[in-house]
Amino acid sequence: MSEASAHQDPSGSARYLPICEHGLIGDLRSVALVGTNGTIDWYCCPSFDAPSVFASILDVDRGGSFELAAAVPAHTKQFYFPDTNVLVTRFFTEDGVGEVQDFMPVDGDATEVDRHRLIRRVVCVRGSIPFQARVAPRFDYGSQPHTARLHDDMVVFESANMSLALTATEPLECDGLDASVSFKLQEGESAVFALDQVNGDISPRCCPRAEAEESFNATVAFWRHWLTASQYRGRWREMVHRSALTLKLLTYAPTGAIVAAATTSLPEQLGGERNWDYRYVWVRDAAFCVYALLRLGFTSEAESFMAFAAKYISPGDGHPTGPVQIMYGIDGRTDLPERELPHLEGHQGSAPVRIGNAAADQLQLDIYGALIDSVYLYDKWAQPISSDQWDDICALVDWVCEHWDQPDEGVWETRGGRKNFLYSRLMCWVAIERAIRLATRRGLPADIVHWRGVRDTIYRRIMKRCWSPTRQAFVQHEDGDVLDAAVLMMPLTKFISPTDPKWLSTLDALTEDLVSDSLVYRYDPNASPDGLRGEEGTFSICSFWYVEALTRAGRLDEARLAFEKMLTYANHLGLYAEEISHTGEQQGNFPQAFTHLALISAAFNLDRALG
């Protein structure tokens, strides 16, 4: 067992690797989490939001897993093959050193949706090491029975809705449910395991060592070639590029969708109920991803998401809460019913486990600012938008002009009732302001006079109703006194000067109330009830927003220290979950796009300011 994962806990939580003890691999269609102990304990096939095949991260006993590790006591170290998403877990034993190299091939057409392959190469680097493997899929989140049978030197796992084929260069054993094998490798020897989805059109195929080697090299080449498009040459290149590679892993190539995170129901508080399914396309999160990737020079991902938006995020859909929904399935579907899976105990006993997301039915007015800002930047940095796209933008802006003045659930998706949130007002202002800029620069037809009138009305409303003379700060919602880290976006969106006295006073108030050693809480749930029990950790995107706000205010020493501290809270691979607990552990779904895109933006702007 990894030294890092050897947590002893009388409650039984020691059976679970902490969230941070994982790496991510993927093929632009789905992903898998690989623990530092060599176990794949999260994998959905054939896509991000498909039912899980391995989900032991949510239930060690019923979730299913793919174990592959040294059969003797070992220390482990996990790292990425440089500039790639190929993951290496190294085992150090008394008699030798071995590695498990995990990857999902992307050497062919990344938009092919039928072939899904997961390859695990085991190599003995020094001495000799005994290994053992156990493959125990549990289909449909562990709820669907299956059988396993040996067939032509492979094990075929069959359930009602899916079949998987496991091939290996070592002789497999099968007990009708799981497959296993024990083997020993000498220095220079290797073994290969490959797991494929099979159906009527896709037949099983073996994976000999030579083919695995070829696929490994092609996958390494794919990721390194992709990364060459990056234009970032700043101080934190390794962390920025790891974040970019992570965002790329969260894209669904067949449609251009970008998911908010790779997982569902990883708890924001251990033992708590703040467990949500993030394997969908949040308009806000995806639009911010477009900004971050464009900043680095990656235009193809932005182009793909714009195609997704043009096809699925249509202002004419007639959703009950607005012209567009706040989130979509990776295939553009709008029906994302939320339900609980009571047969799974949840990560370290954190129930309920949820799939689907009821927040899809919420009104979150800020999404229009995020979306239109991303279109504005795409038009500016990548290529001009089409006339049809402009018609859609005009329809969205006209809707915002008519509907901005109403309470909503806000950016944090609170389930405690709608309020007149500052952030929602701010991003409605952004939606109109960016559209005006775009129309003016391109000479596009628009009702500029009306748009400007509404934009200015929103501005004055924020300055009058969202400023608290008592707190000497901009606050969470109109006529209140509660602080909220979302207001950090005010200077970032150019709504207010980063050196405006009112803003500097707000920054000081936020620092005093919501910042803990450079880490930033979203808000105080006791002061502003959000409809849920329990507490939460610091919110990582807010910590990076804080860095950027300090940077723009000219407080570069503070900004750099806060940024460098935040980097130390990444896991061993440079990955972040949604939150950081009061003990410094990663909490929430992992890895989260929001956090990584904010890291990129903070690094870019801080590096430029430092000169």
C-alpha positions as CSV (number, residue, x, y, z in Angstrom):
1,M,0.0,0.0,0.0
2,S,1.2,3.5,-0.7
3,E,2.6,5.3,2.3
4,A,0.5,8.3,1.3
5,S,-2.7,6.1,1.4
6,A,-2.0,4.2,4.6
7,H,-4.6,6.0,6.7
8,Q,-5.7,4.1,9.7
9,D,-9.3,4.9,10.9
10,P,-11.4,2.8,13.2
11,S,-14.5,3.9,11.3
12,G,-13.4,1.9,8.3
13,S,-12.7,4.8,6.1
14,A,-9.1,3.5,5.7
15,R,-10.5,1.1,3.1
16,Y,-10.9,4.2,0.9
17,L,-8.1,6.0,-0.8
18,P,-8.5,9.8,-0.2
19,I,-9.7,11.7,-3.2
20,C,-6.3,13.3,-3.7
21,E,-4.6,10.0,-4.0
22,H,-5.7,9.6,-7.6
23,G,-4.6,10.3,-11.2
24,L,-6.8,10.8,-14.2
25,I,-6.5,9.1,-17.6
26,G,-8.9,9.4,-20.6
27,D,-9.6,9.3,-24.3
28,L,-11.7,12.4,-24.9
29,R,-14.9,10.3,-24.5
30,S,-14.5,9.0,-20.9
31,V,-12.0,8.9,-18.0
32,A,-10.8,6.7,-15.3
33,L,-9.3,7.4,-11.9
34,V,-6.2,5.4,-10.9
35,G,-5.3,5.3,-7.3
36,T,-1.7,5.4,-5.9
37,N,-2.2,1.8,-4.9
38,G,-2.7,0.8,-8.6
39,T,-6.4,0.4,-8.4
40,I,-8.8,1.8,-11.0
41,D,-11.8,2.7,-8.8
42,W,-13.7,5.0,-11.1
43,Y,-14.5,4.3,-14.8
44,C,-17.7,5.0,-16.8
45,C,-18.1,3.4,-20.2
46,P,-18.6,4.4,-23.0
47,S,-18.8,8.1,-21.9
48,F,-18.4,10.5,-19.0
49,D,-22.0,10.3,-17.9
50,A,-22.6,6.6,-18.7
51,P,-23.2,4.3,-15.8
52,S,-20.1,3.2,-14.0
53,V,-18.2,0.0,-14.5
54,F,-15.7,0.6,-11.7
55,A,-17.0,2.7,-8.8
56,S,-15.2,1.5,-5.6
57,I,-14.4,5.2,-4.9
58,L,-18.1,5.4,-4.0
59,D,-18.4,1.9,-2.4
60,V,-15.5,-0.4,-1.8
61,D,-17.6,-3.5,-1.6
62,R,-20.3,-2.9,-4.3
63,G,-18.8,-0.4,-6.7
64,G,-16.3,-2.6,-8.7
65,S,-12.6,-2.1,-9.4
66,F,-9.6,-3.1,-11.4
67,E,-6.7,-3.9,-9.0
68,L,-3.2,-4.2,-10.3
69,A,-0.3,-4.0,-7.8
70,A,2.8,-5.6,-6.4
71,A,2.0,-8.7,-4.5
72,V,4.5,-7.9,-1.8
73,P,4.8,-4.8,0.5
74,A,5.7,-1.8,-1.6
75,H,5.9,2.0,-1.5
76,T,4.5,3.8,-4.4
77,K,5.0,6.9,-6.4
78,Q,2.7,8.2,-9.1
79,F,3.5,10.6,-11.9
80,Y,2.6,11.5,-15.5
81,F,4.8,10.7,-18.4
82,P,6.1,14.2,-19.2
83,D,3.7,16.4,-21.1
84,T,1.1,13.7,-21.5
85,N,-2.0,12.2,-19.8
86,V,-0.2,8.8,-19.6
87,L,0.0,7.8,-15.9
88,V,2.7,5.8,-14.3
89,T,2.4,4.2,-10.8
90,R,5.8,3.0,-9.6
91,F,6.1,0.2,-7.0
92,F,9.3,0.0,-4.8
93,T,9.8,-3.4,-3.2
94,E,12.7,-5.0,-1.4
95,D,13.5,-7.1,-4.5
96,G,12.9,-4.6,-7.3
97,V,11.1,-1.7,-8.9
98,G,8.1,-2.0,-11.2
99,E,5.7,0.3,-13.0
100,V,2.1,0.2,-14.1
101,Q,1.6,2.5,-17.1
102,D,-2.1,3.4,-17.6
103,F,-3.6,5.1,-20.6
104,M,-6.6,5.2,-22.9
105,P,-5.5,5.3,-26.5
106,V,-6.3,8.4,-28.5
107,D,-4.1,7.5,-31.4
108,G,-6.9,7.1,-33.9
109,D,-10.0,9.2,-34.6
110,A,-10.9,10.8,-31.3
111,T,-14.5,11.3,-32.5
112,E,-15.0,7.5,-33.0
113,V,-17.6,6.7,-30.3
114,D,-17.7,2.9,-30.5
115,R,-14.2,1.7,-29.6
116,H,-13.3,2.2,-25.9
117,R,-10.1,0.7,-24.7
118,L,-8.2,0.9,-21.4
119,I,-4.6,-0.4,-21.4
120,R,-2.4,-1.2,-18.4
121,R,1.2,-2.1,-19.1
122,V,3.3,-3.6,-16.3
123,V,7.0,-3.3,-16.5
124,C,9.7,-4.6,-14.2
125,V,12.4,-2.0,-14.1
126,R,14.8,-3.6,-11.7
127,G,15.2,-6.9,-9.9
128,S,12.1,-9.1,-9.8
129,I,8.6,-8.4,-8.6
130,P,5.5,-10.5,-8.1
131,F,2.3,-8.8,-9.2
132,Q,-1.4,-9.7,-8.8
133,A,-4.4,-8.4,-10.7
134,R,-8.2,-8.7,-10.0
135,V,-10.7,-7.3,-12.4
136,A,-14.2,-7.0,-10.8
137,P,-16.6,-4.8,-12.9
138,R,-19.9,-4.0,-11.4
139,F,-22.2,-2.7,-14.1
140,D,-24.7,0.2,-13.9
141,Y,-23.3,1.7,-10.7
142,G,-23.1,-1.8,-9.1
143,S,-26.8,-2.5,-9.6
144,Q,-26.9,-4.8,-12.7
145,P,-25.8,-8.4,-12.5
146,H,-23.3,-9.9,-14.9
147,T,-21.5,-13.1,-15.8
148,A,-17.9,-13.7,-16.7
149,R,-16.5,-16.5,-18.9
150,L,-13.2,-17.5,-20.4
151,H,-13.3,-17.4,-24.2
152,D,-10.3,-17.8,-26.4
153,D,-7.8,-16.7,-23.8
154,M,-9.9,-13.7,-22.8
155,V,-12.5,-13.0,-20.2
156,V,-15.8,-11.7,-21.4
157,F,-17.9,-9.8,-18.8
158,E,-21.6,-9.7,-19.9
159,S,-24.5,-7.7,-18.5
160,A,-27.9,-6.9,-19.9
161,N,-26.7,-3.6,-21.4
162,M,-23.0,-3.9,-21.9
163,S,-20.1,-6.4,-22.5
164,L,-16.5,-5.9,-21.8
165,A,-13.6,-8.1,-22.9
166,L,-10.4,-8.4,-20.9
167,T,-7.3,-9.7,-22.6
168,A,-3.9,-10.2,-21.1
169,T,-0.4,-11.5,-21.9
170,E,-0.7,-13.6,-18.6
171,P,-3.1,-16.5,-18.3
172,L,-6.3,-15.3,-16.7
173,E,-8.5,-17.2,-14.2
174,C,-12.2,-16.6,-14.0
175,D,-14.7,-17.5,-11.3
176,G,-17.8,-16.6,-13.2
177,L,-17.9,-13.1,-11.8
178,D,-14.4,-11.7,-11.7
179,A,-11.0,-12.3,-13.3
180,S,-7.7,-12.6,-11.6
181,V,-4.1,-13.5,-12.2
182,S,-0.8,-13.7,-10.2
183,F,2.5,-13.5,-12.1
184,K,6.2,-12.6,-11.6
185,L,8.3,-10.3,-13.8
186,Q,12.1,-10.2,-14.0
187,E,14.0,-7.1,-14.9
188,G,13.1,-6.0,-18.5
189,E,10.0,-8.1,-18.7
190,S,6.5,-6.8,-19.1
191,A,2.8,-7.8,-19.1
192,V,-0.2,-6.1,-20.8
193,F,-3.9,-5.9,-19.8
194,A,-6.5,-4.4,-22.1
195,L,-10.1,-3.8,-21.4
196,D,-12.4,-3.2,-24.3
197,Q,-16.1,-2.5,-24.7
198,V,-17.5,-5.1,-27.2
199,N,-20.9,-5.3,-28.9
200,G,-22.3,-6.5,-32.2
201,D,-20.3,-4.1,-34.3
202,I,-17.1,-4.1,-32.2
203,S,-15.5,-7.5,-31.7
204,P,-12.9,-8.4,-29.1
205,R,-9.3,-8.1,-30.0
206,C,-6.1,-9.1,-28.2
207,C,-3.4,-6.7,-27.1
208,P,0.0,-8.2,-27.5
209,R,3.1,-6.4,-26.2
210,A,4.1,-5.0,-29.5
211,E,0.6,-3.5,-30.1
212,A,0.6,-2.1,-26.6
213,E,4.0,-0.5,-27.2
214,E,2.8,1.0,-30.4
215,S,-0.4,2.3,-28.8
216,F,1.6,3.7,-25.9
217,N,3.9,5.6,-28.2
218,A,1.1,6.9,-30.4
219,T,-0.8,8.1,-27.3
220,V,2.3,9.9,-25.9
221,A,2.8,11.5,-29.3
222,F,-0.8,12.7,-29.4
223,W,-0.7,14.5,-26.1
224,R,2.7,16.0,-26.7
225,H,1.6,17.3,-30.1
226,W,-1.5,18.8,-28.6
227,L,0.4,20.6,-26.0
228,T,2.7,22.2,-28.6
229,A,-0.1,24.6,-29.4
230,S,0.3,26.3,-26.0
231,Q,1.7,29.8,-26.1
232,Y,2.4,30.0,-22.4
233,R,6.0,30.5,-21.5
234,G,5.6,31.9,-18.0
235,R,6.9,31.0,-14.6
236,W,4.5,28.3,-13.8
237,R,4.6,26.4,-17.0
238,E,4.4,22.9,-15.6
239,M,1.3,23.6,-13.5
240,V,-0.4,25.6,-16.2
241,H,0.2,22.8,-18.8
242,R,-1.0,20.2,-16.4
243,S,-4.2,22.2,-15.9
244,A,-4.6,22.5,-19.7
245,L,-4.1,18.8,-20.2
246,T,-6.7,18.2,-17.5
247,L,-9.2,20.5,-19.2
248,K,-8.6,18.6,-22.4
249,L,-9.4,15.3,-20.7
250,L,-12.7,16.8,-19.6
251,T,-13.8,17.4,-23.3
252,Y,-16.0,15.1,-25.1
253,A,-14.7,14.9,-28.7
254,P,-17.8,13.7,-30.5
255,T,-19.8,16.9,-29.7
256,G,-17.3,19.4,-28.3
257,A,-18.9,19.3,-24.8
258,I,-16.8,20.2,-21.8
259,V,-17.9,18.6,-18.5
260,A,-17.5,20.3,-15.1
261,A,-15.8,17.3,-13.5
262,A,-15.0,13.7,-14.1
263,T,-17.0,12.2,-11.2
264,T,-20.2,12.2,-9.2
265,S,-21.0,12.4,-5.5
266,L,-17.5,12.9,-4.2
267,P,-18.3,14.7,-1.0
268,E,-17.8,18.4,-0.3
269,Q,-17.7,17.4,3.4
270,L,-16.9,13.8,4.5
271,G,-20.1,12.3,5.9
272,G,-22.2,15.2,4.6
273,E,-25.0,15.4,2.0
274,R,-23.3,17.9,-0.4
275,N,-22.7,15.3,-3.1
276,W,-23.5,16.1,-6.7
277,D,-23.1,14.8,-10.2
278,Y,-20.8,17.0,-12.2
279,R,-20.4,14.9,-15.4
280,Y,-22.4,17.4,-17.5
281,V,-21.9,20.6,-19.5
282,W,-22.5,23.6,-17.3
283,V,-22.8,26.5,-19.6
284,R,-20.9,28.7,-17.2
285,D,-18.0,26.2,-16.5
286,A,-17.6,25.4,-20.2
287,A,-17.6,29.0,-21.2
288,F,-14.9,29.8,-18.7
289,C,-12.9,26.8,-20.0
290,V,-13.1,28.4,-23.5
291,Y,-11.6,31.6,-22.0
292,A,-8.7,29.7,-20.3
293,L,-7.8,27.6,-23.3
294,L,-8.0,30.6,-25.7
295,R,-5.6,32.4,-23.4
296,L,-3.1,29.7,-23.9
297,G,-3.6,29.5,-27.7
298,F,-5.9,26.4,-27.9
299,T,-8.5,27.5,-30.5
300,S,-9.8,24.1,-31.7
301,E,-11.4,23.3,-28.3
302,A,-13.1,26.7,-28.3
303,E,-14.3,26.1,-31.9
304,S,-15.7,22.7,-30.9
305,F,-17.6,24.1,-27.9
306,M,-18.9,27.0,-30.1
307,A,-20.3,24.3,-32.4
308,F,-21.9,22.5,-29.4
309,A,-23.4,25.8,-28.3
310,A,-24.7,26.6,-31.7
311,K,-26.3,23.2,-32.1
312,Y,-27.7,22.6,-28.6
313,I,-27.8,25.8,-26.6
314,S,-30.5,27.4,-28.7
315,P,-32.4,30.5,-27.5
316,G,-35.6,29.0,-29.1
317,D,-35.7,26.0,-26.8
318,G,-38.3,27.6,-24.5
319,H,-37.0,26.3,-21.2
320,P,-39.3,27.3,-18.2
321,T,-36.5,29.2,-16.5
322,G,-35.0,31.0,-19.5
323,P,-34.2,30.8,-23.2
324,V,-31.5,28.2,-22.4
325,Q,-30.9,25.7,-19.7
326,I,-28.0,26.1,-17.3
327,M,-26.6,22.6,-18.1
328,Y,-26.8,19.9,-20.7
329,G,-25.8,16.3,-21.2
330,I,-22.6,15.7,-23.2
331,D,-24.9,14.8,-26.2
332,G,-26.9,18.0,-25.8
333,R,-29.9,16.4,-24.0
334,T,-31.7,18.6,-21.6
335,D,-33.4,15.9,-19.4
336,L,-31.0,15.2,-16.5
337,P,-33.3,13.9,-13.7
338,E,-31.6,13.6,-10.3
339,R,-32.0,10.4,-8.3
340,E,-30.2,8.7,-5.4
341,L,-28.5,5.3,-5.4
342,P,-29.2,4.0,-1.9
343,H,-27.3,0.7,-2.5
344,L,-24.0,2.6,-2.6
345,E,-22.6,3.9,0.7
346,G,-20.7,6.8,-0.7
347,H,-17.1,7.8,-0.5
348,Q,-16.0,7.1,3.1
349,G,-19.7,6.7,4.0
350,S,-20.8,10.0,2.5
351,A,-24.3,9.4,1.4
352,P,-26.4,10.0,-0.7
353,V,-24.8,9.0,-4.0
354,R,-26.6,11.0,-6.7
355,I,-26.7,10.7,-10.5
356,G,-28.4,13.4,-12.6
357,N,-28.7,16.9,-11.3
358,A,-31.8,18.8,-10.4
359,A,-30.0,22.1,-10.7
360,A,-30.7,21.8,-14.4
361,D,-34.1,23.2,-13.6
362,Q,-32.7,26.2,-11.7
363,L,-32.7,29.8,-12.9
364,Q,-29.1,31.1,-12.9
365,L,-28.9,34.4,-14.7
366,D,-25.1,34.6,-14.6
367,I,-24.7,31.9,-17.4
368,Y,-25.6,34.5,-20.1
369,G,-22.6,36.7,-19.2
370,A,-20.2,33.7,-19.2
371,L,-21.5,32.4,-22.5
372,I,-21.5,35.7,-24.4
373,D,-18.1,36.7,-22.9
374,S,-16.7,33.4,-24.3
375,V,-18.3,34.2,-27.7
376,Y,-16.8,37.7,-27.6
377,L,-13.4,36.3,-26.9
378,Y,-13.6,33.6,-29.5
379,D,-14.6,36.2,-32.1
380,K,-11.6,38.4,-31.0
381,W,-8.9,35.8,-30.5
382,A,-9.9,32.9,-32.8
383,Q,-12.2,33.6,-35.7
384,P,-15.3,35.8,-36.4
385,I,-18.6,34.3,-35.4
386,S,-21.2,33.6,-38.1
387,S,-24.3,35.6,-38.8
388,D,-26.5,32.9,-37.4
389,Q,-24.4,32.9,-34.2
390,W,-24.9,36.7,-34.0
391,D,-28.7,36.2,-34.3
392,D,-28.6,33.8,-31.4
393,I,-26.5,36.3,-29.3
394,C,-29.0,39.1,-30.1
395,A,-31.9,36.8,-28.9
396,L,-30.1,36.0,-25.7
397,V,-29.2,39.7,-25.0
398,D,-32.8,40.8,-25.7
399,W,-34.0,38.1,-23.2
400,V,-31.5,39.3,-20.6
401,C,-32.6,42.9,-21.0
402,E,-36.2,41.8,-20.2
403,H,-35.4,39.3,-17.4
404,W,-32.3,40.4,-15.5
405,D,-34.3,42.0,-12.7
406,Q,-35.5,38.9,-10.9
407,P,-34.2,36.7,-8.1
408,D,-32.4,33.4,-9.0
409,E,-30.6,30.5,-7.4
410,G,-27.2,32.1,-8.2
411,V,-23.8,30.8,-9.2
412,W,-23.5,28.6,-6.2
413,E,-26.8,26.8,-7.0
414,T,-28.1,27.3,-3.5
415,R,-31.2,25.3,-2.6
416,G,-32.3,27.8,0.0
417,G,-34.5,30.0,-2.2
418,R,-34.0,32.6,-4.9
419,K,-32.3,35.9,-4.1
420,N,-31.2,39.1,-5.9
421,F,-27.6,38.0,-6.1
422,L,-24.9,40.6,-7.0
423,Y,-23.1,38.0,-9.2
424,S,-26.1,37.3,-11.3
425,R,-26.6,41.0,-11.8
426,L,-22.9,41.5,-12.6
427,M,-22.9,38.7,-15.3
428,C,-26.1,40.1,-16.9
429,W,-24.2,43.4,-17.2
430,V,-21.3,41.4,-18.8
431,A,-23.7,39.7,-21.3
432,I,-25.0,43.1,-22.5
433,E,-21.6,44.9,-22.4
434,R,-19.7,42.2,-24.3
435,A,-22.5,42.1,-27.0
436,I,-22.3,45.9,-27.4
437,R,-18.5,45.6,-27.8
438,L,-18.9,42.8,-30.4
439,A,-21.5,44.7,-32.4
440,T,-19.5,47.9,-32.3
441,R,-16.2,46.3,-33.4
442,R,-17.8,44.2,-36.1
443,G,-20.4,46.7,-37.2
444,L,-23.1,44.2,-36.5
445,P,-26.8,45.2,-36.4
446,A,-28.1,45.6,-32.8
447,D,-30.5,47.7,-30.7
448,I,-27.5,49.4,-29.2
449,V,-29.4,52.3,-27.6
450,H,-31.7,49.9,-25.7
451,W,-28.9,47.6,-24.7
452,R,-26.8,50.5,-23.3
453,G,-29.8,51.8,-21.3
454,V,-30.3,48.4,-19.7
455,R,-26.6,47.9,-19.1
456,D,-26.3,51.2,-17.3
457,T,-29.4,50.5,-15.3
458,I,-27.9,47.3,-14.0
459,Y,-24.6,49.1,-13.2
460,R,-26.4,51.7,-11.1
461,R,-28.6,49.0,-9.4
462,I,-25.4,47.1,-8.3
463,M,-23.7,50.2,-7.1
464,K,-26.7,51.3,-5.1
465,R,-28.3,48.1,-3.8
466,C,-25.3,45.7,-3.5
467,W,-23.0,48.1,-1.6
468,S,-23.2,47.8,2.1
469,P,-22.2,51.0,4.0
470,T,-22.0,48.9,7.2
471,R,-19.5,46.4,5.8
472,Q,-17.9,49.0,3.4
473,A,-18.0,46.2,0.8
474,F,-20.0,44.9,-2.1
475,V,-22.1,42.0,-0.7
476,Q,-23.7,38.8,-1.8
477,H,-27.2,40.1,-2.6
478,E,-29.2,43.3,-2.7
479,D,-29.9,45.1,0.5
480,G,-27.8,42.6,2.5
481,D,-24.6,42.5,4.6
482,V,-23.3,39.0,3.7
483,L,-20.0,38.7,2.0
484,D,-19.5,36.4,-1.0
485,A,-16.3,35.5,-2.8
486,A,-18.2,35.6,-6.1
487,V,-17.8,39.4,-6.0
488,L,-14.1,38.9,-6.8
489,M,-15.2,38.7,-10.4
490,M,-16.2,42.4,-10.4
491,P,-12.7,43.7,-11.4
492,L,-12.0,40.6,-13.4
493,T,-14.9,41.3,-15.7
494,K,-13.9,45.0,-15.9
495,F,-17.1,46.1,-14.1
496,I,-15.1,48.2,-11.7
497,S,-11.6,49.4,-11.6
498,P,-9.3,47.1,-9.6
499,T,-8.0,50.1,-7.7
500,D,-11.4,51.8,-7.1
501,P,-11.6,52.7,-3.4
502,K,-14.9,50.8,-3.0
503,W,-13.3,47.7,-4.5
504,L,-10.2,47.9,-2.4
505,S,-12.4,48.2,0.7
506,T,-14.3,45.1,-0.5
507,L,-11.1,43.2,-1.0
508,D,-10.0,44.0,2.5
509,A,-13.3,42.9,3.9
510,L,-13.2,39.6,2.0
511,T,-9.6,39.0,3.1
512,E,-10.6,39.5,6.8
513,D,-13.8,37.4,6.7
514,L,-13.4,34.7,4.0
515,V,-9.7,34.2,3.5
516,S,-7.8,31.6,5.6
517,D,-4.0,31.6,4.8
518,S,-4.7,32.5,1.2
519,L,-7.5,29.9,0.8
520,V,-10.9,31.4,0.2
521,Y,-14.4,30.3,1.4
522,R,-17.3,31.0,-1.0
523,Y,-19.5,32.5,1.8
524,D,-20.5,31.8,5.3
525,P,-23.4,29.3,5.2
526,N,-24.4,30.2,8.7
527,A,-24.8,33.9,7.7
528,S,-26.4,33.0,4.4
529,P,-28.2,29.6,4.7
530,D,-28.0,27.6,1.4
531,G,-30.7,25.0,2.2
532,L,-28.2,22.2,3.0
533,R,-26.8,20.8,6.2
534,G,-23.1,20.7,7.0
535,E,-20.1,22.8,6.3
536,E,-17.7,23.0,3.4
537,G,-14.1,23.7,2.7
538,T,-12.5,26.6,0.9
539,F,-13.5,26.8,-2.7
540,S,-10.5,26.5,-4.9
541,I,-11.7,28.6,-7.9
542,C,-12.3,31.5,-5.4
543,S,-8.7,31.2,-4.2
544,F,-7.5,31.7,-7.7
545,W,-10.0,34.6,-8.3
546,Y,-8.5,36.1,-5.1
547,V,-5.0,35.9,-6.6
548,E,-6.1,37.6,-9.8
549,A,-8.0,40.3,-7.9
550,L,-4.8,41.0,-5.8
551,T,-2.8,41.1,-9.0
552,R,-5.1,43.6,-10.7
553,A,-5.0,45.7,-7.6
554,G,-1.3,45.9,-7.8
555,R,-0.7,43.9,-4.7
556,L,1.8,41.6,-6.5
557,D,3.7,40.3,-3.5
558,E,0.5,39.3,-1.8
559,A,-0.8,37.8,-5.0
560,R,2.3,35.8,-5.7
561,L,2.4,34.4,-2.1
562,A,-1.2,33.4,-2.3
563,F,-0.7,31.8,-5.6
564,E,2.4,29.8,-4.6
565,K,0.6,28.7,-1.4
566,M,-2.4,27.5,-3.5
567,L,-0.1,25.5,-5.7
568,T,1.1,23.5,-2.7
569,Y,-2.5,22.3,-2.1
570,A,-2.6,20.4,-5.4
571,N,-2.2,16.7,-5.2
572,H,1.0,14.9,-6.2
573,L,0.1,15.2,-9.9
574,G,-1.0,18.9,-9.9
575,L,-4.7,18.1,-9.8
576,Y,-7.4,19.8,-7.8
577,A,-10.9,18.8,-6.6
578,E,-13.5,21.4,-6.0
579,E,-12.6,22.3,-2.4
580,I,-9.9,22.0,0.2
581,S,-10.9,20.9,3.7
582,H,-9.8,22.6,7.0
583,T,-7.2,19.8,7.3
584,G,-5.9,20.4,3.8
585,E,-7.5,17.4,2.0
586,Q,-9.1,17.6,-1.4
587,Q,-12.9,17.6,-1.3
588,G,-15.7,17.4,-3.9
589,N,-15.7,16.1,-7.4
590,F,-12.3,15.5,-8.9
591,P,-10.6,16.9,-10.9
592,Q,-12.7,20.0,-11.3
593,A,-12.6,22.1,-14.5
594,F,-13.5,25.3,-12.6
595,T,-10.4,25.1,-10.4
596,H,-8.0,24.4,-13.3
597,L,-9.3,27.1,-15.6
598,A,-9.0,29.6,-12.8
599,L,-5.4,28.5,-12.1
600,I,-4.6,29.1,-15.8
601,S,-6.1,32.6,-15.7
602,A,-4.4,33.6,-12.4
603,A,-1.0,32.3,-13.6
604,F,-1.3,34.1,-16.9
605,N,-2.3,37.5,-15.4
606,L,0.1,37.3,-12.5
607,D,3.0,36.3,-14.7
608,R,2.3,39.2,-17.1
609,A,2.1,41.6,-14.2
610,L,5.4,40.5,-12.7
611,G,7.0,41.1,-16.0
